[in-house]
């Protein structure tokens, strides 16, 4: 398993994984939204803020982060590769790229939403604590904070 920064050469394989997990993320319902997301990913790649996990050359995990906002923006692992600590490895790699004096933020589904059970448990296990309730893409979410 290789954890590395994603580059423009990875975009097609990256988006293949996004298409497989899109039902778990609000805001990716339409082809137009996917095309917009592709452009966002390319922007993150150009800013060295896109991390991918590769197994035998295949992208099996993806992560976008914002250095400016000290924020984890997107995290997904292919279903058949889950429970192998890939998300944890990508998060650890991200930590090396962020200012260690700043708290890190992420949003996920609110408590009680089935799609958010695994993500909420993962973030708590990684040391994030529940924060304010908010909304993204018309979906009710909750912020989690990792105090540094």
mmCIF file of the C-alpha atoms, coordinates in Angstrom:
data_MODEL
# 
_entry.id   MODEL 
# 
loop_
_atom_site.group_PDB 
_atom_site.id 
_atom_site.type_symbol 
_atom_site.label_atom_id 
_atom_site.label_alt_id 
_atom_site.label_comp_id 
_atom_site.label_asym_id 
_atom_site.label_entity_id 
_atom_site.label_seq_id 
_atom_site.pdbx_PDB_ins_code 
_atom_site.Cartn_x 
_atom_site.Cartn_y 
_atom_site.Cartn_z 
_atom_site.occupancy 
_atom_site.B_iso_or_equiv 
_atom_site.pdbx_formal_charge 
_atom_site.auth_seq_id 
_atom_site.auth_comp_id 
_atom_site.auth_asym_id 
_atom_site.auth_atom_id 
_atom_site.pdbx_PDB_model_num 
ATOM 1   C CA . UNK A 1 1   ? 0.000   0.000  0.000   1.00 0.00 ? 1   UNK A CA 1 
ATOM 2   C CA . UNK A 1 2   ? 1.382   3.366  -1.049  1.00 0.00 ? 2   UNK A CA 1 
ATOM 3   C CA . UNK A 1 3   ? 0.101   6.633  0.423   1.00 0.00 ? 3   UNK A CA 1 
ATOM 4   C CA . UNK A 1 4   ? 1.070   9.647  -1.679  1.00 0.00 ? 4   UNK A CA 1 
ATOM 5   C CA . UNK A 1 5   ? -0.042  12.992 -3.031  1.00 0.00 ? 5   UNK A CA 1 
ATOM 6   C CA . UNK A 1 6   ? -2.441  12.659 -5.939  1.00 0.00 ? 6   UNK A CA 1 
ATOM 7   C CA . UNK A 1 7   ? -1.503  14.250 -9.268  1.00 0.00 ? 7   UNK A CA 1 
ATOM 8   C CA . UNK A 1 8   ? -3.379  15.186 -12.414 1.00 0.00 ? 8   UNK A CA 1 
ATOM 9   C CA . UNK A 1 9   ? -2.339  11.836 -13.906 1.00 0.00 ? 9   UNK A CA 1 
ATOM 10  C CA . UNK A 1 10  ? -4.469  10.171 -11.199 1.00 0.00 ? 10  UNK A CA 1 
ATOM 11  C CA . UNK A 1 11  ? -7.686  12.070 -11.927 1.00 0.00 ? 11  UNK A CA 1 
ATOM 12  C CA . UNK A 1 12  ? -9.510  9.426  -13.992 1.00 0.00 ? 12  UNK A CA 1 
ATOM 13  C CA . UNK A 1 13  ? -8.803  6.633  -11.490 1.00 0.00 ? 13  UNK A CA 1 
ATOM 14  C CA . UNK A 1 14  ? -9.629  9.039  -8.636  1.00 0.00 ? 14  UNK A CA 1 
ATOM 15  C CA . UNK A 1 15  ? -13.010 9.874  -10.163 1.00 0.00 ? 15  UNK A CA 1 
ATOM 16  C CA . UNK A 1 16  ? -13.762 6.169  -10.724 1.00 0.00 ? 16  UNK A CA 1 
ATOM 17  C CA . UNK A 1 17  ? -13.634 5.757  -6.940  1.00 0.00 ? 17  UNK A CA 1 
ATOM 18  C CA . UNK A 1 18  ? -15.720 8.910  -6.401  1.00 0.00 ? 18  UNK A CA 1 
ATOM 19  C CA . UNK A 1 19  ? -18.408 7.463  -8.676  1.00 0.00 ? 19  UNK A CA 1 
ATOM 20  C CA . UNK A 1 20  ? -18.470 4.255  -6.624  1.00 0.00 ? 20  UNK A CA 1 
ATOM 21  C CA . UNK A 1 21  ? -18.956 6.112  -3.304  1.00 0.00 ? 21  UNK A CA 1 
ATOM 22  C CA . UNK A 1 22  ? -20.997 9.109  -4.495  1.00 0.00 ? 22  UNK A CA 1 
ATOM 23  C CA . UNK A 1 23  ? -24.213 7.893  -2.845  1.00 0.00 ? 23  UNK A CA 1 
ATOM 24  C CA . UNK A 1 24  ? -22.559 8.388  0.559   1.00 0.00 ? 24  UNK A CA 1 
ATOM 25  C CA . UNK A 1 25  ? -21.821 12.077 -0.077  1.00 0.00 ? 25  UNK A CA 1 
ATOM 26  C CA . UNK A 1 26  ? -24.376 14.856 -0.447  1.00 0.00 ? 26  UNK A CA 1 
ATOM 27  C CA . UNK A 1 27  ? -23.721 17.118 -3.413  1.00 0.00 ? 27  UNK A CA 1 
ATOM 28  C CA . UNK A 1 28  ? -22.585 14.402 -5.848  1.00 0.00 ? 28  UNK A CA 1 
ATOM 29  C CA . UNK A 1 29  ? -26.010 13.322 -7.129  1.00 0.00 ? 29  UNK A CA 1 
ATOM 30  C CA . UNK A 1 30  ? -25.803 14.636 -10.710 1.00 0.00 ? 30  UNK A CA 1 
ATOM 31  C CA . UNK A 1 31  ? -23.342 14.387 -13.617 1.00 0.00 ? 31  UNK A CA 1 
ATOM 32  C CA . UNK A 1 32  ? -22.930 18.157 -13.405 1.00 0.00 ? 32  UNK A CA 1 
ATOM 33  C CA . UNK A 1 33  ? -22.008 17.858 -9.723  1.00 0.00 ? 33  UNK A CA 1 
ATOM 34  C CA . UNK A 1 34  ? -19.488 15.107 -10.533 1.00 0.00 ? 34  UNK A CA 1 
ATOM 35  C CA . UNK A 1 35  ? -17.889 17.275 -13.225 1.00 0.00 ? 35  UNK A CA 1 
ATOM 36  C CA . UNK A 1 36  ? -17.658 20.162 -10.769 1.00 0.00 ? 36  UNK A CA 1 
ATOM 37  C CA . UNK A 1 37  ? -16.138 17.823 -8.180  1.00 0.00 ? 37  UNK A CA 1 
ATOM 38  C CA . UNK A 1 38  ? -13.566 16.687 -10.763 1.00 0.00 ? 38  UNK A CA 1 
ATOM 39  C CA . UNK A 1 39  ? -12.474 20.318 -11.225 1.00 0.00 ? 39  UNK A CA 1 
ATOM 40  C CA . UNK A 1 40  ? -12.292 20.779 -7.462  1.00 0.00 ? 40  UNK A CA 1 
ATOM 41  C CA . UNK A 1 41  ? -10.115 17.668 -7.128  1.00 0.00 ? 41  UNK A CA 1 
ATOM 42  C CA . UNK A 1 42  ? -7.778  18.955 -9.857  1.00 0.00 ? 42  UNK A CA 1 
ATOM 43  C CA . UNK A 1 43  ? -7.493  22.247 -7.957  1.00 0.00 ? 43  UNK A CA 1 
ATOM 44  C CA . UNK A 1 44  ? -6.633  20.365 -4.743  1.00 0.00 ? 44  UNK A CA 1 
ATOM 45  C CA . UNK A 1 45  ? -4.089  18.270 -6.661  1.00 0.00 ? 45  UNK A CA 1 
ATOM 46  C CA . UNK A 1 46  ? -2.433  21.424 -7.988  1.00 0.00 ? 46  UNK A CA 1 
ATOM 47  C CA . UNK A 1 47  ? -2.164  22.724 -4.402  1.00 0.00 ? 47  UNK A CA 1 
ATOM 48  C CA . UNK A 1 48  ? -0.673  19.424 -3.113  1.00 0.00 ? 48  UNK A CA 1 
ATOM 49  C CA . UNK A 1 49  ? -3.791  18.900 -0.999  1.00 0.00 ? 49  UNK A CA 1 
ATOM 50  C CA . UNK A 1 50  ? -4.986  15.589 -2.458  1.00 0.00 ? 50  UNK A CA 1 
ATOM 51  C CA . UNK A 1 51  ? -3.836  12.274 -0.987  1.00 0.00 ? 51  UNK A CA 1 
ATOM 52  C CA . UNK A 1 52  ? -4.457  8.838  -2.416  1.00 0.00 ? 52  UNK A CA 1 
ATOM 53  C CA . UNK A 1 53  ? -3.836  5.280  -1.350  1.00 0.00 ? 53  UNK A CA 1 
ATOM 54  C CA . UNK A 1 54  ? -2.732  2.908  -4.098  1.00 0.00 ? 54  UNK A CA 1 
ATOM 55  C CA . UNK A 1 55  ? -2.672  -0.875 -4.110  1.00 0.00 ? 55  UNK A CA 1 
ATOM 56  C CA . UNK A 1 56  ? -0.876  -2.375 -7.123  1.00 0.00 ? 56  UNK A CA 1 
ATOM 57  C CA . UNK A 1 57  ? -1.324  0.926  -8.980  1.00 0.00 ? 57  UNK A CA 1 
ATOM 58  C CA . UNK A 1 58  ? -5.085  1.102  -8.299  1.00 0.00 ? 58  UNK A CA 1 
ATOM 59  C CA . UNK A 1 59  ? -6.474  4.022  -6.273  1.00 0.00 ? 59  UNK A CA 1 
ATOM 60  C CA . UNK A 1 60  ? -8.347  2.525  -3.313  1.00 0.00 ? 60  UNK A CA 1 
ATOM 61  C CA . UNK A 1 61  ? -8.527  5.558  -0.996  1.00 0.00 ? 61  UNK A CA 1 
ATOM 62  C CA . UNK A 1 62  ? -8.824  9.315  -1.528  1.00 0.00 ? 62  UNK A CA 1 
ATOM 63  C CA . UNK A 1 63  ? -8.575  12.348 0.730   1.00 0.00 ? 63  UNK A CA 1 
ATOM 64  C CA . UNK A 1 64  ? -8.812  16.097 0.106   1.00 0.00 ? 64  UNK A CA 1 
ATOM 65  C CA . UNK A 1 65  ? -7.685  18.639 2.682   1.00 0.00 ? 65  UNK A CA 1 
ATOM 66  C CA . UNK A 1 66  ? -7.386  22.393 3.016   1.00 0.00 ? 66  UNK A CA 1 
ATOM 67  C CA . UNK A 1 67  ? -4.180  23.750 4.474   1.00 0.00 ? 67  UNK A CA 1 
ATOM 68  C CA . UNK A 1 68  ? -5.686  27.241 4.651   1.00 0.00 ? 68  UNK A CA 1 
ATOM 69  C CA . UNK A 1 69  ? -8.690  26.112 6.716   1.00 0.00 ? 69  UNK A CA 1 
ATOM 70  C CA . UNK A 1 70  ? -6.997  23.193 8.500   1.00 0.00 ? 70  UNK A CA 1 
ATOM 71  C CA . UNK A 1 71  ? -9.836  21.024 7.241   1.00 0.00 ? 71  UNK A CA 1 
ATOM 72  C CA . UNK A 1 72  ? -10.358 17.477 6.044   1.00 0.00 ? 72  UNK A CA 1 
ATOM 73  C CA . UNK A 1 73  ? -12.679 18.040 3.080   1.00 0.00 ? 73  UNK A CA 1 
ATOM 74  C CA . UNK A 1 74  ? -13.291 14.586 1.607   1.00 0.00 ? 74  UNK A CA 1 
ATOM 75  C CA . UNK A 1 75  ? -12.325 11.053 2.603   1.00 0.00 ? 75  UNK A CA 1 
ATOM 76  C CA . UNK A 1 76  ? -13.356 7.765  1.008   1.00 0.00 ? 76  UNK A CA 1 
ATOM 77  C CA . UNK A 1 77  ? -12.049 4.207  0.758   1.00 0.00 ? 77  UNK A CA 1 
ATOM 78  C CA . UNK A 1 78  ? -13.275 1.642  -1.767  1.00 0.00 ? 78  UNK A CA 1 
ATOM 79  C CA . UNK A 1 79  ? -15.724 -0.756 -0.093  1.00 0.00 ? 79  UNK A CA 1 
ATOM 80  C CA . UNK A 1 80  ? -13.599 -3.843 -0.765  1.00 0.00 ? 80  UNK A CA 1 
ATOM 81  C CA . UNK A 1 81  ? -10.558 -2.196 0.902   1.00 0.00 ? 81  UNK A CA 1 
ATOM 82  C CA . UNK A 1 82  ? -12.212 -0.989 4.103   1.00 0.00 ? 82  UNK A CA 1 
ATOM 83  C CA . UNK A 1 83  ? -11.123 -2.225 7.539   1.00 0.00 ? 83  UNK A CA 1 
ATOM 84  C CA . UNK A 1 84  ? -7.457  -2.207 6.492   1.00 0.00 ? 84  UNK A CA 1 
ATOM 85  C CA . UNK A 1 85  ? -6.556  1.103  8.210   1.00 0.00 ? 85  UNK A CA 1 
ATOM 86  C CA . UNK A 1 86  ? -6.225  2.895  4.864   1.00 0.00 ? 86  UNK A CA 1 
ATOM 87  C CA . UNK A 1 87  ? -8.202  5.937  6.032   1.00 0.00 ? 87  UNK A CA 1 
ATOM 88  C CA . UNK A 1 88  ? -6.049  6.120  9.161   1.00 0.00 ? 88  UNK A CA 1 
ATOM 89  C CA . UNK A 1 89  ? -2.854  5.996  7.062   1.00 0.00 ? 89  UNK A CA 1 
ATOM 90  C CA . UNK A 1 90  ? -4.097  8.764  4.756   1.00 0.00 ? 90  UNK A CA 1 
ATOM 91  C CA . UNK A 1 91  ? -5.102  10.878 7.760   1.00 0.00 ? 91  UNK A CA 1 
ATOM 92  C CA . UNK A 1 92  ? -1.662  10.384 9.319   1.00 0.00 ? 92  UNK A CA 1 
ATOM 93  C CA . UNK A 1 93  ? -0.054  11.498 6.063   1.00 0.00 ? 93  UNK A CA 1 
ATOM 94  C CA . UNK A 1 94  ? -2.338  14.554 5.992   1.00 0.00 ? 94  UNK A CA 1 
ATOM 95  C CA . UNK A 1 95  ? -1.225  15.461 9.537   1.00 0.00 ? 95  UNK A CA 1 
ATOM 96  C CA . UNK A 1 96  ? 2.349   15.837 8.235   1.00 0.00 ? 96  UNK A CA 1 
ATOM 97  C CA . UNK A 1 97  ? 1.135   18.428 5.710   1.00 0.00 ? 97  UNK A CA 1 
ATOM 98  C CA . UNK A 1 98  ? -0.898  20.609 8.111   1.00 0.00 ? 98  UNK A CA 1 
ATOM 99  C CA . UNK A 1 99  ? 0.210   23.196 10.655  1.00 0.00 ? 99  UNK A CA 1 
ATOM 100 C CA . UNK A 1 100 ? 0.610   21.180 13.854  1.00 0.00 ? 100 UNK A CA 1 
ATOM 101 C CA . UNK A 1 101 ? -0.474  24.132 16.002  1.00 0.00 ? 101 UNK A CA 1 
ATOM 102 C CA . UNK A 1 102 ? -3.937  24.410 14.421  1.00 0.00 ? 102 UNK A CA 1 
ATOM 103 C CA . UNK A 1 103 ? -7.035  22.343 15.234  1.00 0.00 ? 103 UNK A CA 1 
ATOM 104 C CA . UNK A 1 104 ? -8.330  20.206 12.348  1.00 0.00 ? 104 UNK A CA 1 
ATOM 105 C CA . UNK A 1 105 ? -11.973 20.282 11.278  1.00 0.00 ? 105 UNK A CA 1 
ATOM 106 C CA . UNK A 1 106 ? -14.183 17.847 9.363   1.00 0.00 ? 106 UNK A CA 1 
ATOM 107 C CA . UNK A 1 107 ? -17.930 17.550 8.858   1.00 0.00 ? 107 UNK A CA 1 
ATOM 108 C CA . UNK A 1 108 ? -19.956 14.366 8.552   1.00 0.00 ? 108 UNK A CA 1 
ATOM 109 C CA . UNK A 1 109 ? -23.526 13.226 8.921   1.00 0.00 ? 109 UNK A CA 1 
ATOM 110 C CA . UNK A 1 110 ? -25.289 13.994 12.180  1.00 0.00 ? 110 UNK A CA 1 
ATOM 111 C CA . UNK A 1 111 ? -25.853 11.385 14.870  1.00 0.00 ? 111 UNK A CA 1 
ATOM 112 C CA . UNK A 1 112 ? -28.612 8.941  13.925  1.00 0.00 ? 112 UNK A CA 1 
ATOM 113 C CA . UNK A 1 113 ? -28.061 9.114  10.159  1.00 0.00 ? 113 UNK A CA 1 
ATOM 114 C CA . UNK A 1 114 ? -27.176 5.581  8.957   1.00 0.00 ? 114 UNK A CA 1 
ATOM 115 C CA . UNK A 1 115 ? -24.702 6.813  6.302   1.00 0.00 ? 115 UNK A CA 1 
ATOM 116 C CA . UNK A 1 116 ? -22.660 8.529  9.006   1.00 0.00 ? 116 UNK A CA 1 
ATOM 117 C CA . UNK A 1 117 ? -22.285 5.746  11.573  1.00 0.00 ? 117 UNK A CA 1 
ATOM 118 C CA . UNK A 1 118 ? -18.921 4.444  10.339  1.00 0.00 ? 118 UNK A CA 1 
ATOM 119 C CA . UNK A 1 119 ? -17.474 7.898  9.666   1.00 0.00 ? 119 UNK A CA 1 
ATOM 120 C CA . UNK A 1 120 ? -18.481 9.238  13.087  1.00 0.00 ? 120 UNK A CA 1 
ATOM 121 C CA . UNK A 1 121 ? -16.963 6.198  14.820  1.00 0.00 ? 121 UNK A CA 1 
ATOM 122 C CA . UNK A 1 122 ? -13.751 6.577  12.788  1.00 0.00 ? 122 UNK A CA 1 
ATOM 123 C CA . UNK A 1 123 ? -13.326 10.269 13.575  1.00 0.00 ? 123 UNK A CA 1 
ATOM 124 C CA . UNK A 1 124 ? -13.947 9.675  17.278  1.00 0.00 ? 124 UNK A CA 1 
ATOM 125 C CA . UNK A 1 125 ? -11.399 6.851  17.270  1.00 0.00 ? 125 UNK A CA 1 
ATOM 126 C CA . UNK A 1 126 ? -8.895  9.235  15.663  1.00 0.00 ? 126 UNK A CA 1 
ATOM 127 C CA . UNK A 1 127 ? -9.399  11.756 18.474  1.00 0.00 ? 127 UNK A CA 1 
ATOM 128 C CA . UNK A 1 128 ? -11.916 14.154 16.910  1.00 0.00 ? 128 UNK A CA 1 
ATOM 129 C CA . UNK A 1 129 ? -14.667 15.484 19.177  1.00 0.00 ? 129 UNK A CA 1 
ATOM 130 C CA . UNK A 1 130 ? -18.179 16.514 18.230  1.00 0.00 ? 130 UNK A CA 1 
ATOM 131 C CA . UNK A 1 131 ? -18.663 20.189 17.446  1.00 0.00 ? 131 UNK A CA 1 
ATOM 132 C CA . UNK A 1 132 ? -21.386 22.440 16.115  1.00 0.00 ? 132 UNK A CA 1 
ATOM 133 C CA . UNK A 1 133 ? -24.340 21.325 14.010  1.00 0.00 ? 133 UNK A CA 1 
ATOM 134 C CA . UNK A 1 134 ? -24.476 22.848 10.546  1.00 0.00 ? 134 UNK A CA 1 
ATOM 135 C CA . UNK A 1 135 ? -25.567 22.148 6.945   1.00 0.00 ? 135 UNK A CA 1 
ATOM 136 C CA . UNK A 1 136 ? -23.725 21.303 3.712   1.00 0.00 ? 136 UNK A CA 1 
ATOM 137 C CA . UNK A 1 137 ? -25.251 20.766 0.267   1.00 0.00 ? 137 UNK A CA 1 
ATOM 138 C CA . UNK A 1 138 ? -28.685 20.979 1.897   1.00 0.00 ? 138 UNK A CA 1 
ATOM 139 C CA . UNK A 1 139 ? -27.846 18.089 4.234   1.00 0.00 ? 139 UNK A CA 1 
ATOM 140 C CA . UNK A 1 140 ? -27.704 18.404 8.034   1.00 0.00 ? 140 UNK A CA 1 
ATOM 141 C CA . UNK A 1 141 ? -24.143 17.638 9.223   1.00 0.00 ? 141 UNK A CA 1 
ATOM 142 C CA . UNK A 1 142 ? -21.995 17.959 12.314  1.00 0.00 ? 142 UNK A CA 1 
ATOM 143 C CA . UNK A 1 143 ? -18.538 19.398 12.616  1.00 0.00 ? 143 UNK A CA 1 
ATOM 144 C CA . UNK A 1 144 ? -15.860 17.344 14.354  1.00 0.00 ? 144 UNK A CA 1 
ATOM 145 C CA . UNK A 1 145 ? -12.675 18.935 15.726  1.00 0.00 ? 145 UNK A CA 1 
ATOM 146 C CA . UNK A 1 146 ? -9.268  17.453 16.429  1.00 0.00 ? 146 UNK A CA 1 
ATOM 147 C CA . UNK A 1 147 ? -7.680  19.653 19.107  1.00 0.00 ? 147 UNK A CA 1 
ATOM 148 C CA . UNK A 1 148 ? -3.953  20.107 18.568  1.00 0.00 ? 148 UNK A CA 1 
# 
